[in-house]
Amino acid sequence: MNLRGAQVFILATVLIDAIGIGLIFPIMPDLMDRVGASSTADGAFLGGILMAAYAAMQFIGSPVIGGLSDSFGRRPVLILSLAALVVDYVIMALADTFALLLIGRLLAGLAGASYVTAMAYLADISTPEERSAKFGLVGATFGVGFIIGPALGGLVAGWSLSAPFWLAAAFSAVNVLFGLFVLPESLPPERRRRMTRRDFNPFGVIFDAIRIPGIIIPLIILFVFHFATMVYPTVWSFWLREVFGWEAALIGLSLAAYGVGAALSQSVVLGFLVKRFGDYRTLWFALICCCIALLGYGFTNAAWMVFAIMALACLGDMTMPIATAMSANLADEDRQGVVQGVIASMGSITAVIAPLVVTWIFQTFTAEGASIHFPGAPYLFGLALTILVLPLVPRLRRAAPKTEAS
């Protein structure tokens, strides 16, 4: 197998997915205005419903897609998922009502399993020692997509609110063609397993996965961390409009800057820290950075602080690839699809609940007539959740014996 070519495709898939997501974020407040939102607070709540719908469908579909990839191979599942994203972006481009946007997000949730299969593919072609760094490279690539996507989305939105969706559809279609020609299969028939009815039960798959010795601790950390940091994609655009009055172009610039920081932290900093200090100490560092960033965003009212605090938020994002690698290193090779599917599924549970919670908090503290006007409240909620998970981190030394915890 051409491992280099396969890795390039996986990273290209993540990059194009991130560009597609990033194209949309800067225009979310304007998009919600177009479909009937009466205020920034109401628009944020409608946006939260869209994100929750996407995540609900991903929760249902991700374990199934992970099981399908374990049974039939990564390549066909990955390419079909990517093709479904093309259809989603076309629907989003044509939508002029909230109901049509909701249909598009439901389809995107089912298609979003491309990330699950991509991570399982990467686990297939990596050794346990390489996985933290390679999963970090995925995070870095996602960060690069967030450099390109928001900046491009803020720019092309000047032509039309539909233009970013057409652009995302084009990117996804090109990637489907790329995969058809260059992607080999990473899971040979002798390493596959038969699907069972439990693969179609997202809760059953989770219960099966947590029986893997030691895996429950990194999974809990992933779950809580993802819930806490959902505040960023959920209310970032609306928060910047409410606090600073920023428009789509400047919001896109801020997201692009975040992408630069995420790319550097996960492609350069993560590999250096893991090699020098190990997964365990690097995880501690990342979580502490996350806490400081959430605290800072909770109280800042100076525009320059948005970018100053961003460096710590990007370092905090190293938590995800480290905890993901710890989980993967505890599973057998024929269970990597299930593990990645469960991680995505648990992330989807948080992404169903968290947008509704944080947008409700944002709406409560920013709506007209609110007794206390405090747009930063959702960030402090995220901080409280992150602090709650910190006592579990020391248990990773015992819970993850295959992971370097020194």
N, C-alpha and C positions, 0 to 999 in steps of 0.2 A: 504494500500500500504506500502511496505517496503521502507520507504524514505531513509534509510541509504544505502541499496543496490542500489537503483536507483541513488543516488548521487555518489556512488562509480563508477557506470558504466559511468555516464556523465563525471566524472573526468578522468576515464580511456580512454574514447574516445578522450578527449582533449589532454591527455598525449601522446597517440599513434599518433595522428595527428601532434603534435609538434615534436615528435621524427622523424616522416617521413619527415617533412619539414627540420628539423635540419640536418638530414643525408645528404641532398643534398647541402646545402649552402656551405660547405667547398670545395666542388669539382666543383663548378660552373665555375671558370676560366678554369680548366682543361677540363671540359665537353664542354665548348664553343670552346676550342682549337680542340677537337676531331671532332667537326662538322664543322670546317672550319674558325674559327676566326683567323685573321692575327695578332692581337695584343691585349693587355689587354683592351685598349680603345674600340676596335671593339667588343671584347667578352662581355664587359659590356653592350654595346648597344643591342647585340643579346639577352643577358639575360633579358634586359628590355622588349624586345618584347615578350618573353615567359611569363613574369610576367603580362604584359598588356593583353595578350590573356587569361590567366587564369582568370584575374579579369573581363574581358568583359563577359565571359560565366557565371561567378558567379553573375554579375549584372543582367543578363537576368533571371537566374534561381532562385536566392535567394528569391525574393518576391513570386514566384510561390510555391516554397517549403515551405515557411512560411505559405502561404494560405492553401496548402494541409495539413499541420500539424494541422492547426486550424480546418479543416473540417473533416479529417479522423483519426486524432490522431497523437501523436508524434512518437510512437514506430515504425510503419511500415516505415514511411518516413526516420527516422533516420537510421534504419538498411539497407535499400536499398541504401541510400547515402554512407554508409560505404562500402558496397559491391562494389560500382562503383569505389571507391578509390583503391581497390585491382587491378582491371583491369587497372587503370591508371598506377600504379607502374610497372606492368608487361610490358606495352608498353614502358615506360621510360627505363626499363632495357634492352630491345631489340633494342631500337632506335640507329641507327648509322648515321642518318642525322638530320639536323635541322628541316626538315618537319615532321619527326616522333615525335621528341620532342614536336613540336608545337601541333600535334594531341593529344599527351598525356596530355599536359597542358590544352587544350580545354575541354577534358573529366574531368580532375581534377576540373576545374572551376565549372562544373555542379554538380559534387559530393561534392564540398566544402560546400554545404548547410548543411552538417551534423553539422557544428558549429552553424548555425542559429537555427536549431531544438534543439540542445543541450541546447542553452541558453534559448529558450522558455520553454523547459522541466524544467530547473532549476527555471525559473520564476514561473512555475506552482506549484512547491513544496516548494516555499519560501514565506514568508510574505514580504510586502513592506519594513519593517524595516530591514529585513535580506539580502536584495538583493545586497546592495553595498558590504558587506562582502563576500557574496557567489560568486558574479561576480569577486571579487578580488581573491577568492580562485581558480576560473577558470584561471585567469591570472597567479597565482602562479603555478598552475599545468602546464600551458603552459611553464612557465619558467623552471620547472623541466625537461620537455621534451627537452628544449633547453640546458640543462646541459648534458643530455644523448645523444641526437641526433647528435650534431656537433662533440663531442668527438668520438662517435662511427663511424660517417661517415668519419672523417679524418683518423681513424684507418683502417677501412675495405677497404677504397679506395686504400690502399697499395696492396690489393689483385687484385682488378679490379675496374674500374670506374662504372661497372654495379652492383657491390656487394651492395652498399647502397640501390639501388632501390629494389633488391630482398629482402633485409632485411625489408624494409618498407612495401612491399607487405605481407610478413609473419606476421608482427605485425598487420596490418589491418585485415587480414583474421582471426586471433585469436580473435580480438575484435568483429567481426561480430558474431562468434560462441558464445562468451560471452554474447552478447546482446540478442541473440535468446533464451538463457536459463534463464537470470536473470532480464531482463528489463520489468517492468510492464508499462501499459499505464498510463500517468499522466493526460490526458484530458478526462473526462467522457463525454458520448454522449450529456448530457443535457447542457454542456458548449461549445459545438462546434457550428460552424456557417457554412452556405452554401457558397461555393465558387461562385464568380461571374466572369464575363469576365474581370473586372478590375483587378482581381488577376493575370491575365496573361499579364498585361501591367505594366512593372516595374516603369515607370514614373507615371502611374495612381495610383499605390499603394503608391508611395511617396507622391503624392498630397493629397491622402486620409489621410495618417498618419499625415501630417503636420497640418491638421485641428484640431487635438487634442490640446486643449488649453494649451499653454505654451511650447509645445514640440519642437518648432522650434529652440529655443536657444540652448539646449543641443545637438540637431542634427547638428547645424552649427559648434559647438565646436568640436564634434566628426569628422565631415567631414574635417575641416581644420587641426586638430591635426593629423589625419591619413595621410593626404596628406603630411604634413611636415615631419613626422617620417618615411615615406616610404623610405627615404634616407638610413635608416639602412639596411633593407633586400635587397635593390636594389644594392647598390654600396659597402657595407661593405667589402666583400671578395676582390673585385677588387681594392678598395682603399688601403687595407692592403698590397696587392701585389705590387701596384704601389709605395707607400710611403716607405714601410719597406722591401719589397721583401719576404714577408712571404709565406710559402707553405701551403698545405691543412691541415696538422696536426696542425700547429700553429694557423691557422685561425679557425679551429675547437675548439681549446682550448679557444680562445678569445670568441667565441660564447657560449661555455659551461660556461665560467665565467659570461657572460651576463645573462645566464639562472639562475645561482645561485643568482645573484643580483635581477632579476625580481621575482624569487620565494620568496625571503626574503621580498622584498618591498611590494608584494601584498598579502602575507599570514600573515605576522607579522606586518609590519609597517602600511599598509593601515587600517586594522581593528582597531589598536590602535589609529591612528589619527582620523578616522571617529567617533569612540566612544567618544574621548576626545574633538574634535574640530568641528565635523559635516562635512557633505559633502562639503559645500561651501568653508570653509577655507582650507580643505585638497586639494580641486581642485586648489585653488590658489597656494598652496605650490608645487603641482606637476607640474603645468605649468611653474613656475619660475625655477624649477630644470631642466626642459626640455630645456628652453632657454639657461641656462648656459652651459649645455652639448653640445648643437649644436654649440654654440660659440667656446667652447673648441676644439671640433673635427675639426672645420673649420681651425684652425691655428696650431694644434699640429704637431710636426715633431719628437717627442721623443716617443719611443715605450712604455716606462713605463706610459706615460700619457694616453695611450689607456685604461689601466685598472683603472687609477685614476679617469678619467672622467666618466667611466662606471657607478659608483655608482649613480651619479646624473641622468644619462640617465634612469637608472632603476627606480629611484624615480619618474621621469617624466612620466613613463608608467602607473602610478596610475590614470592618467587622463582618460583613456579609461573605466575602470570599474565604476568609479564614474559617469561620464557622461552617461554611459549606464544605470546605476541604476536610475538616475534622469529621463531618458526617460521612462523606464519601469514603474516607479511609477506614471506616468501621464496617463497611459493607463488602460482600463478595462481588466479584466482577459481574456475575449475571443478575445482580440486584441494583446496579447503578442507575438504570432507568427508573426503577421504583423509588429509589432514594431521592433522585432529582425531581421526580414527579410529586413525591410527598412534600419536599421542600417548597416546590412551587404551589402545591395545594394549600399548605399551611399559610404560605404568603398570601394566597388568594382569600383565605378566611379573614386575615387581617385587612386585606384590601376591600373586602365587602363591608366590614364593620367600621374600620377606621375613617374612611371618607365621610360616612354619615355622622360619626361622632365629632370629628374635628371641624367639619363644616357647620355642624350645629353649634359647637362652641364659638366658632368664628361669627356666625350669624347672631348668636345671643349677645356677644360683646361689641358688635358693630352695627346692628340694626338701628334704624331711627327710633329714638326714644329709649335706647338701652340705658339702664341705670348707671352702668359703668362702661365707658368706652375703652376697650383694651384689646386691640387687634392681635397682640402677641400672645394671648391666652392659649391658643392651640400649641404653641411651642413649649410652654411650661407644662402642659399636659404630657407632651412627648418626653420631656425631661423626667417627670415623675415616674413614667413607665420604665425608662432606661435605668434609673436608680434602683428600681425594684429588682431588676435582673442581676445586678452586680454581685450579690452574695452567691450566685450559682457558679460564677466563673472559676473560683478555686477548685471546685469539684471536677473540672475538666482534666486535671492531672490524673485522677483516678478513673474518670469516665471514658477517656479516650487514650488507651494505652498505645495504640498504633500511631498516634499523632505526637509529634515532637512537642513536649510540653515543658521543656527545660528552659 
